[in-house]
Amino acid sequence: MFGLALNVVIVSDSAKHDFGPSRPPLLLAEKLSLDGFKVFFVSSSIGSSIRKRLIDYGIVPIDFRFRDVFRDASKNMFLLWSFENLFRVIARKYKKYVSRDIEDAIVLNFSSVAGVVADVWYAQGPFFPAFLDMDWRSYPFHYFVLSRYLLPYVKLLDVKHVKGMRKLSRFIVANSRFTASMYRDLGVKVDYVIYPPLDTNLFKPSTNSPSEDYVLTYIGKETDFKVLDAVARRGVKVYAFGSKEQVLPEPLKQNSFFHFLGRVSTKRLIDLYSNALFTLFPFTHEPFGYIPVESLACAPPGVQVTLLDEAKDIVEVQRGDEVIGFGGMASQTIKTFKRRYVGDLVEIKALGMLPLELTPEHPVLVAKVVKEYSSERKRRGESPYIRIVKGFKWKAACNVRVGDYLVFPKFREKREVSILKLPYKKITCPQKYVEKLELTPELAELFGYYVSEGACGSACEINFGKHEYHLIKRVKDLVEEIFPYEVSLVKLPSVIRLRFGGTPLVKFMKEHFGNGAPNKKIPGWLLYAPRDILRQFLKAIIEGDGYIERRKDHKSSRICIATSSRTLALQLQMAFSRFGVFATITCDKREGEAVIEGRRVHARDKYLVRLSNVGLSKFLKVPRESRKEVSYHIEDDKNFYVPVKKVRVKKYCGNVYNLQTLSGTYLISNIVVHNCGTPVLTYDKQGPSEVVVDGETGWLARSKREIVSLALKVWENGYSRGIRRKCRERALKFDVTKIYSIWKKVLEKLIS
């Protein structure tokens, strides 16, 4: 249905920025445009940055260019609202420039001012209740006097305006249950409630070591200044942002604990949310609660992280590195964090996975698994119960228990592999050199033999046992087929060494595949290469480093690949997942020294990557043995779900690290983890009470005295770290993707 290029007209109030009431129409317009609709964005005035943003999304901006009379946006809106009620200034322009030219369009009116015919009016709150609830006594005296004269006028026009909008609109959608109740009090029916959306990819933690040395608040015309004054006078450090400095009471301005920052950029605002101990939001009137939901989305709470090119220690991950996130897709690292930490670390060991160590509050993705009865399985003589994944939830590491199922995503990133270039400085004799290499199955196979048995010195070297004649011949044939090199065979006491290539090839192999057994790795371009190429590479590794291992019950066997490279082990597990094969990893810890060919060397940990017979048959695409194998993990098209076998807590003193990625997730030991939000203290009434969950994502107060008391208590004593994790979970319920799915249902009804 949405594949058709249907016309959608979105009407908005002044769109000079992308916060507050301007956000819902902008985000919805972008989503509709991406979904194939032809979108027209109509506004009384459009800022240059918003105009560019709309055009970039293929949205047609229609700007009525109403000029601002005052510096205060609220005064300009009130003036335009008055003129619209009296003279229909916007409705006339809309009829002249939009209705006449755009036919058969769905009209979504997000404006609190424009009285136009629409399929949906998104009602964000009537004027009169807001005007009535404002604490005018906190303002300068002339504001208070003026409000007394204007009150009857505002009430009369507001009732007229709201009832007129009901006649002009097929449906009315309110932005909260509280907003819907205000319209019902005015005798107007509200058809739906859809909360405003939030871009949680934008509003998310910006630091892993928050200062938590201040409380953040917002200054607007509905702010309860008496609460801010009482809190600041008791020594609580308050940072305030907003554009309405003129409404600040003088005593508050003079308080040394109160710092007014003025209007801040979105980036600066996210930093302020992330570092605040909590967000204090005392208000006299608030239909929804944009400030609380932004705060809940932003906050902080290391390990080996799975990157696209390798598995790095988290200490080494840099901004710009591509990591693997939830869904098995690449996601760019946009920030790294480091902080000093003294306390508990939680070590979680899942079946077939390397253990991961996390701070107790760090979120881990856990699958909700239930057992369902299957009579068909019982008839086949199998266990009648089947494990089904019914969704996901984020759990703090300290709450993960034995039996929980962690999520290991199947690697699904696919990219076009370019021609590989060797790093030649100057080519003097072209017939003796290969500057460019095409990635073929044969070349991938040669790379596989190098990763399993190779090293680099003055030339590339691959070692095989004296009995492995077929592998020696195969590698020699591959090198002579691909390169114009001669292969020399060197007989050593226990191996036969094949030497080939010069400095350019040595540099290439070292850079992309590593040198020395503990440093071996798989480059990203090979991980996301076509599957027939990756399969040939992995088969060569099995040939070189693999061996058959009998199970303890002696009833079956499995393939085991041994390596001393932790990075390679994790990448092999990820690579096999592209073929729907779950390869397990175990670590054989070794200490002291070992003897290799008469030389004493430091013993290194050995990582064993194992494939069951079922997995190997699936990988090689050959019929498997009929023998049944017990599988403890669960899988579907996108993920493996592995049960937790052991959880232990240990003491730690040192630095811990974290990342911020575009997707908000990344893999530690191939398991999905996440960051967290900042709790909110506000009143237990109106819109914010629908956003904040008391005791879980913040605190709700019933009076001014209680909100001041709670602010002082939290400032002095702090709160549980688990609250931050729940804040982020709560904010995700308002994510733009989730809210858009609700709007799609409304649009389907309109189209049908």
URPESUL-V34602 format. One record per pair of residues at least 12 apart in sequence whose C-alpha atoms are under 6 Angstrom apart, sorted by the first residue. I is the first residue (numbers start at 1). J is the second residue. D is the distance in whole Angstrom. If there is no record, write none. Layout:
i	j	d
I	J	D
I	J	D
//
This chain:
i	j	d
3	36	6
5	36	6
5	37	5
5	38	6
6	37	5
6	38	6
7	38	5
7	39	6
7	105	5
8	39	5
8	105	5
8	106	5
8	107	6
9	39	6
9	40	5
9	107	5
10	41	5
10	42	6
10	108	5
10	109	6
11	42	5
11	43	6
11	109	5
11	110	6
12	43	5
12	110	5
12	111	5
13	43	6
13	44	6
13	111	5
14	43	6
14	44	5
14	45	5
15	46	5
16	46	5
16	47	4
24	196	6
24	197	6
39	59	5
40	59	6
40	60	5
40	61	6
41	60	6
41	61	5
41	62	6
42	62	5
43	63	5
44	64	5
44	65	6
44	66	6
45	63	5
45	64	6
45	65	5
45	66	6
46	63	6
81	113	5
90	114	6
91	115	6
91	116	5
107	119	5
108	120	5
109	121	5
110	122	5
117	168	5
118	169	5
119	169	5
119	170	5
120	169	6
120	171	5
120	172	6
121	172	5
122	173	5
122	174	6
123	173	6
123	174	5
124	175	6
125	179	6
128	154	6
128	155	5
130	285	6
133	284	6
133	285	6
134	222	6
134	284	6
171	191	6
172	190	5
172	191	5
173	191	6
173	192	5
173	193	5
174	193	5
175	193	6
175	194	5
175	195	5
176	193	6
176	195	6
176	288	6
178	686	5
178	687	6
179	287	5
197	734	5
197	735	6
197	736	5
197	739	6
198	734	6
198	735	5
198	736	5
199	735	6
199	736	6
200	735	6
203	297	6
203	298	6
204	297	5
204	298	4
205	274	6
205	298	4
205	299	4
205	300	5
206	271	6
207	300	6
208	300	5
208	337	5
209	339	6
210	275	4
211	275	5
212	275	5
212	276	5
212	277	4
214	237	5
214	238	6
214	276	6
215	238	5
215	276	5
215	277	6
215	278	6
215	279	6
216	238	6
216	239	5
216	240	6
216	276	6
216	279	5
216	280	6
217	240	5
217	279	6
217	280	5
217	281	6
218	240	5
218	241	5
218	242	6
219	241	6
219	242	5
220	244	6
222	283	5
222	284	5
222	285	6
223	283	4
224	282	5
224	283	5
224	284	6
229	252	6
232	257	6
237	257	5
238	258	5
239	259	5
240	260	5
240	261	6
241	261	5
241	262	5
241	263	6
242	262	5
242	263	5
243	262	5
243	263	5
273	295	6
273	298	6
274	298	5
274	299	4
278	678	6
278	679	5
278	680	6
279	680	5
280	680	6
280	681	5
281	682	5
282	682	5
286	687	6
287	687	5
288	687	4
288	688	6
289	687	6
289	688	5
293	731	6
295	678	5
296	677	5
296	678	5
296	679	6
296	727	5
296	728	6
296	731	6
297	677	5
297	728	5
297	731	5
298	677	4
298	678	6
299	676	5
299	677	4
299	678	5
300	676	5
301	361	6
301	362	6
301	676	5
302	656	5
302	657	5
304	668	6
304	669	6
305	667	6
305	668	5
306	323	6
306	324	6
306	667	5
307	322	6
307	323	4
307	324	6
308	322	6
308	323	5
308	524	5
309	523	5
309	524	4
311	567	5
319	333	5
319	334	5
319	335	5
320	332	6
320	333	5
321	333	5
324	666	6
325	665	5
325	666	4
325	667	6
327	409	6
328	409	5
328	410	5
328	411	4
328	412	5
329	412	6
329	413	5
331	662	6
331	663	6
332	661	6
332	662	6
333	660	6
333	661	4
334	660	6
334	661	5
335	659	6
335	660	5
336	659	5
337	657	5
337	658	5
338	656	6
338	657	5
339	655	5
339	656	6
340	654	6
340	655	4
341	653	6
341	654	5
341	655	6
342	652	6
342	653	4
343	651	6
343	652	5
344	650	6
344	651	5
344	652	6
345	358	6
345	359	5
345	649	6
345	650	5
346	358	5
346	360	6
346	648	6
346	649	5
347	647	6
347	648	5
348	647	5
349	644	6
349	645	6
349	646	5
350	643	6
350	644	4
350	645	5
351	642	6
351	643	6
352	584	4
352	585	5
353	585	5
354	669	6
360	397	5
360	398	5
361	396	5
361	397	6
361	722	6
362	396	5
362	397	6
363	394	6
363	395	5
363	396	4
363	397	6
363	673	6
363	674	5
364	394	5
364	395	5
364	673	4
365	393	6
365	394	5
365	672	6
365	673	6
366	392	6
366	393	5
366	405	6
366	406	5
367	391	6
367	392	4
367	405	5
368	389	6
368	390	5
368	391	5
368	392	6
369	388	6
369	389	5
369	390	6
370	387	6
370	388	5
371	385	6
371	386	5
371	387	5
372	385	5
372	386	5
373	385	5
402	644	5
402	645	5
402	646	6
403	643	5
403	644	5
404	643	6
404	644	5
405	641	6
405	642	5
405	643	4
406	641	6
406	642	5
407	641	5
407	671	6
408	639	6
408	640	5
408	670	6
408	671	5
409	639	4
410	577	5
410	578	6
410	638	6
410	639	5
411	577	6
411	578	5
413	528	6
414	528	5
419	437	6
419	438	5
420	436	6
420	437	5
421	435	6
421	436	5
422	435	5
422	504	6
423	504	5
424	504	6
432	484	6
441	533	5
441	536	6
444	537	5
445	536	5
445	537	5
445	540	5
448	537	5
448	540	5
448	541	5
449	540	5
449	541	6
452	541	5
452	544	5
452	545	5
455	515	5
455	516	6
459	500	6
459	501	5
459	502	5
460	499	6
460	500	5
460	501	6
460	506	6
461	498	5
461	499	5
462	497	6
462	498	5
463	496	6
463	497	4
464	495	5
464	496	5
465	495	5
466	495	5
466	496	6
487	499	6
487	500	5
518	564	5
518	565	4
519	565	6
520	565	6
520	568	6
521	568	5
545	561	5
546	560	5
546	561	4
547	559	6
547	560	5
558	611	6
558	612	5
558	613	6
559	610	6
559	611	5
560	609	6
560	610	4
561	608	6
561	609	5
562	607	6
562	608	5
563	606	6
563	607	5
564	605	6
564	606	5
564	607	6
581	615	5
583	610	5
583	611	5
584	609	6
584	610	5
585	608	6
585	609	5
586	607	6
586	608	5
587	606	6
587	607	5
588	605	6
588	606	5
589	605	5
590	603	6
590	604	6
590	605	5
591	603	6
676	724	6
676	725	5
676	728	5
677	724	5
677	727	5
677	728	5
678	724	6
679	697	5
679	698	5
680	698	5
681	698	6
681	699	5
682	700	5
683	700	5
683	701	5
683	702	6
684	700	5
684	701	5
684	702	5
696	723	6
697	723	6
697	726	6
697	727	5
//
